[in-house]
Amino acid sequence: MRVPRWAVEVLACPRCGGALSGLGRRGVHVVRCDACGPYPVLADVPVLVPEPARWCATFFEPALAALAEVGAVTSAGVETLRAFASVAPGVEPARFSDDWTAWEATGRAAPPFAEGPAREVLERLSSLADAAGPGAFVLERVPDGVVLEVGCGVGRLSRRLARPRRRHLVGDLSLRAVLLSARAAAGAVPVVLDAEALPIARGRLDALVAEHVVDLLDDAEAFFAAAARAVAPQGLALVTTPRPALDAPDDDDGRLATLARRAGFAVEARADGLPWLRRNDGRFLEVWLVQALALRRRR
């Protein structure tokens, strides 16, 4: 599926915010910013990161595997990936930091807890987390219009965000993540991106969603600055994290809100202690207590 017209108007060069020629054309393998140069397009997914050649060199093998997984390997796609990688010699190969279970990747239901005295309690806790967790905080607040989901992962939230009147972009540094997420969420447009340099034209988002992402970044301040540029005045950013202190030495749980305010957001709503359960299998459960912020972009 080629990039639709509305997304062509929203996506931009991650370095200068300029328009991208070729984006939205059928069968295109490279798009270009007049000021900053070319970016690859793999299986109709634009790779809009500040250093596209380095990305291709770093993730060459995982990108090929992701394309193969969805049946999208073509000679033109492989040649595009190889051409970009060739101008970044000496880069250490790496894998995507895919953080999900096999059952999440396939969209199956979570495995049942093992039989035992804790099963009933854990099932009740799981039900509570679904009803009152960070996902519920986000879903009850995200508006229609143009919505970017940053760090979409395998698409468990993406499929719940999908609505006919919502123009939904799913973004992640992982090609596999955006391919799977777009498959899970009908109508979502996938884009490979860096959360600290969002490839969005200034003020074009009605909302930005970043669930459990900001604490994984090297530079949370850069993320909030990029979000403030991308979100329209009076637009909304919905941010959740299990580590709101962002590893600050003073362990200040107010740090997340502080960085958001510095970037130009006002805190419209805040919730803390929201239960987030990660059921890895029937015998392994992670429990996090999450802080969630609804941030309104100041004029």
C-alpha positions in Angstrom: 0.0 0.0 0.0 1.5 3.3 -1.0 1.5 6.2 1.4 -1.9 8.0 1.2 -2.1 11.7 0.3 -2.9 12.8 3.9 0.2 11.1 5.2 2.3 12.7 2.4 1.3 16.1 3.8 2.2 15.1 7.4 5.5 13.2 7.0 8.6 15.3 6.5 12.4 15.1 6.6 13.6 14.2 10.1 16.5 16.6 9.9 15.0 19.8 8.5 11.3 19.2 8.5 11.2 19.8 4.7 8.9 18.1 2.2 9.9 14.7 0.7 9.6 14.4 -3.1 8.4 11.0 -4.4 6.5 10.1 -1.2 3.1 8.7 -2.1 4.1 7.5 -5.6 3.4 3.9 -6.5 6.5 1.7 -6.6 8.9 4.3 -5.3 12.0 3.0 -3.5 13.7 6.3 -2.6 12.2 9.7 -1.5 14.3 12.8 -1.2 14.5 16.0 0.7 16.0 18.7 -1.4 18.2 20.0 1.4 19.2 16.8 3.2 19.2 14.0 0.6 17.6 10.6 0.0 15.7 8.2 2.3 14.9 4.5 1.5 11.4 3.1 1.1 11.1 -0.6 1.9 7.9 -2.5 1.1 6.1 0.9 0.9 7.5 1.9 4.4 9.5 5.1 4.3 12.6 4.9 6.6 12.7 8.5 7.9 15.6 8.5 10.4 18.3 11.2 10.5 21.0 8.8 9.3 19.3 6.4 6.8 22.6 4.9 5.5 23.7 4.0 9.0 20.3 2.5 9.8 20.5 0.3 6.7 24.0 -0.8 7.5 23.2 -1.5 11.2 19.9 -3.3 10.6 20.6 -4.9 7.1 20.0 -8.5 8.1 17.0 -7.9 10.5 15.4 -5.6 7.8 15.7 -8.4 5.3 14.2 -10.9 7.8 11.3 -8.5 8.5 10.5 -8.1 4.8 10.7 -11.9 4.4 8.3 -12.4 7.3 5.6 -10.4 5.5 6.4 -11.7 2.1 7.7 -8.4 0.8 11.2 -9.2 -0.3 11.9 -7.9 -3.8 15.1 -7.4 -5.8 14.5 -3.7 -5.9 14.0 -3.6 -2.1 17.2 -5.6 -1.5 19.1 -3.4 -3.8 17.8 -0.2 -2.2 18.8 -1.5 1.3 22.2 -2.6 0.0 22.9 0.7 -1.8 22.2 2.8 1.4 24.2 0.4 3.6 27.2 0.6 1.2 27.8 4.3 2.0 28.1 3.6 5.8 31.1 1.1 5.9 32.4 -0.2 9.2 29.1 0.1 11.0 28.6 -2.6 13.7 25.6 -4.8 12.8 22.7 -4.9 15.4 19.3 -6.3 15.8 16.0 -4.4 16.4 15.1 -4.2 20.1 11.9 -6.0 19.5 10.3 -6.4 23.0 7.2 -8.6 22.7 6.2 -12.2 23.1 5.3 -14.7 20.4 1.6 -14.6 21.3 1.6 -10.8 21.1 3.2 -10.8 17.7 0.5 -13.1 16.3 -2.4 -11.3 18.0 -3.4 -14.3 20.0 -5.0 -14.1 23.4 -2.7 -14.2 26.4 -1.9 -17.7 27.7 -3.9 -18.7 30.8 -2.2 -18.6 34.2 -1.0 -21.9 35.5 -3.4 -23.6 37.9 -2.8 -22.9 41.5 -3.8 -20.7 44.5 -2.7 -17.5 42.8 -4.5 -18.0 39.5 -7.9 -16.3 40.5 -6.1 -13.3 42.1 -3.9 -12.8 39.0 -6.9 -13.1 36.7 -8.7 -10.4 38.7 -5.5 -8.2 38.6 -5.2 -8.7 34.8 -8.8 -7.7 34.4 -8.2 -4.6 36.5 -5.1 -3.7 34.4 -7.2 -3.9 31.2 -9.9 -1.6 32.7 -7.8 0.9 34.6 -4.3 0.6 33.1 -2.3 3.0 31.0 -3.9 1.8 27.8 -7.3 2.8 29.1 -6.0 6.2 30.1 -4.8 6.7 26.5 -7.8 5.3 24.7 -10.3 7.5 26.5 -8.5 10.7 25.7 -7.0 10.3 22.2 -9.0 12.4 19.7 -9.9 11.7 16.1 -7.8 13.4 13.4 -4.1 12.7 12.7 -2.5 10.6 15.4 1.1 9.4 15.5 1.8 6.3 17.7 5.5 6.4 18.6 7.1 3.1 19.6 4.1 1.1 18.3 5.8 -2.2 18.9 3.9 -5.2 17.6 0.6 -3.3 17.6 -1.3 -4.3 20.7 -2.4 -0.7 21.3 -2.4 0.1 17.6 -5.3 -2.2 16.8 -7.3 -0.5 19.6 -6.5 3.0 18.3 -7.7 2.2 14.8 -10.9 4.0 13.9 -12.5 4.9 10.5 -12.3 8.7 11.2 -8.8 8.6 12.6 -5.7 9.1 10.4 -3.3 6.8 12.2 0.5 6.6 11.7 2.4 3.8 13.4 6.1 4.6 14.0 9.0 2.6 15.4 12.8 2.3 14.9 12.1 -1.4 14.0 10.9 -2.2 10.5 9.4 -5.5 11.7 7.4 -3.6 14.4 5.8 -1.1 11.9 5.0 -3.9 9.4 3.3 -6.0 12.0 1.6 -3.1 13.7 0.2 -1.8 10.4 -1.1 -5.3 9.7 -2.8 -5.4 13.1 -4.4 -1.9 12.8 -6.6 -1.5 9.7 -5.7 1.6 7.8 -2.6 2.5 9.8 0.3 4.0 7.8 3.7 2.6 8.9 6.9 4.7 9.1 10.3 3.8 10.5 11.4 6.7 12.7 13.6 7.9 15.5 11.6 9.2 18.5 14.1 11.9 19.1 13.8 13.3 15.6 10.2 12.8 14.5 9.7 13.1 10.7 6.6 15.2 11.0 5.9 18.6 9.4 5.5 21.3 12.0 2.2 21.3 13.9 0.5 18.6 11.8 -0.5 16.2 14.5 -3.8 16.3 16.4 -2.3 13.8 18.9 0.8 11.9 19.6 0.8 8.7 21.7 4.0 7.3 23.3 3.2 4.3 25.5 6.2 3.0 27.5 8.7 4.6 25.2 10.3 7.7 26.7 12.2 5.9 29.4 14.0 3.8 26.8 15.4 6.8 24.9 18.9 8.2 25.2 17.6 11.8 25.2 14.0 12.2 26.6 14.4 16.0 26.3 15.0 15.7 22.5 11.8 13.6 22.3 9.7 16.2 24.0 11.2 18.9 21.8 10.4 16.9 18.7 6.9 16.2 20.0 6.2 19.9 20.6 7.2 20.7 17.0 5.0 18.0 15.6 1.8 18.5 17.6 -0.5 21.3 16.6 -1.2 24.2 19.1 -3.8 22.9 21.5 -3.0 19.3 20.3 -2.5 16.5 22.7 0.4 14.2 23.6 -0.3 11.1 25.7 2.8 9.7 27.3 3.1 6.8 29.7 6.1 5.2 31.4 6.9 2.8 34.3 9.9 5.0 35.1 8.8 8.6 35.3 12.1 9.7 37.0 13.8 8.6 33.7 16.7 7.2 35.8 17.5 10.6 37.3 19.9 10.3 40.3 17.4 12.0 42.6 14.7 9.5 41.6 12.2 12.4 41.0 8.9 11.1 39.7 8.1 14.6 38.5 10.9 14.7 36.0 8.6 13.5 33.1 6.2 16.4 33.6 9.1 18.8 34.1 10.6 17.9 30.7 7.2 18.2 29.0 6.6 21.7 30.4 10.0 22.9 29.3 9.2 21.7 25.8 6.0 23.7 25.7 3.3 21.4 27.0 0.8 21.9 29.9 -0.1 19.0 32.0 -3.9 18.5 31.5 -4.2 15.2 33.4 -1.9 13.0 35.4 -2.4 9.5 36.8 0.1 7.4 38.7 0.2 3.8 39.9 -1.7 2.5 36.8 -1.2 -1.3 36.6 0.6 -2.6 33.5 0.9 -6.4 33.4 3.2 -8.1 30.9 2.2 -11.8 30.8 5.2 -13.5 29.2 3.6 -16.9 29.6 1.4 -18.8 32.0 4.1 -18.8 34.7 5.9 -15.4 34.2 4.2 -12.1 34.9 5.8 -8.7 35.2 3.9 -6.0 37.1 4.7 -2.3 36.6 3.0 0.7 38.1 2.9 3.4 35.4 2.6 7.1 35.3 0.5 8.6 32.5 0.3 12.2 31.4 -2.1 14.0 29.1 -0.2 17.0 27.7 -1.8 19.9 25.9 0.4 21.8 23.5 0.5 25.5 24.5 -0.2 28.1 21.8 
